[in-house]
């Protein structure tokens, strides 16, 4: 009786890893860096816009003071 062949357990790449692999095939290093920098800027702009709208909302709403009699 022969021994069973060894089973190779290879981890499946994540979606992010797969996309980065495809990206590396299609783009040069400079383009990759520029795209990532642009996306980081978009995320930062969204965060600042959210902070700005929260600050505007806080300034527009009058503070609720409790009356004591």
N, C-alpha and C positions, 0 to 999 in steps of 0.2 A: 504494500500500500504506500502510495506516495504522499508526502506532506503537502498540505494545501499551500498554494502560492501566497506569499505575504500580501496582506491588504495594505494598500497605501492610502492613508487618510490625508487628503489635501484639503486645506481650508478654502472655502469659496471666498473670492474677494468681495468686499462690500461694494455697494453701488458707487460710493465715492472713489474707491480705489480703481474700479473699472473705468469710471469717467475720466479720472486723471490719466490712466494709461492711454485711453483713446486720445485725450487732449495732447499728450506728449507726442503721439504719432503725427497729429495734424498741425500742431503749432510749434514754432521755434521757442526757445526759452524766453526771449524778450517779450514775445506776444503773450505767453502764459503769465509772466509777471505783471504785465500791463493789465491784463484782464482781471487778475486777482486784486490788484490795487484798485481798479475801477469798482469792483464789487464791494470791497471794503469801504470805499468812499460812499457808495450807495447806502450801505447799512448804517454808516455813521450819520449820513444826512437824515435818514429815517428816524434815528434815535433823537437827533437834535430837534427835528420837527415835532416829535411826540412830546419832548420836554417843553418846547415852546408853547404848544397848544395847552398843555397842563398848566403852565405858568399863566397864560392868558385867562384860562378858565378860573384859576384861583384869584386873579386880580379882579375879574368881573363880578364874582359872587361876593356880596358883602358878608363880612364876618357875622356869625350868629352869636349875639351876646345874650346871656341869660339875664333877665330882669329880676332883681330882688326887691321885694316890697317890705 
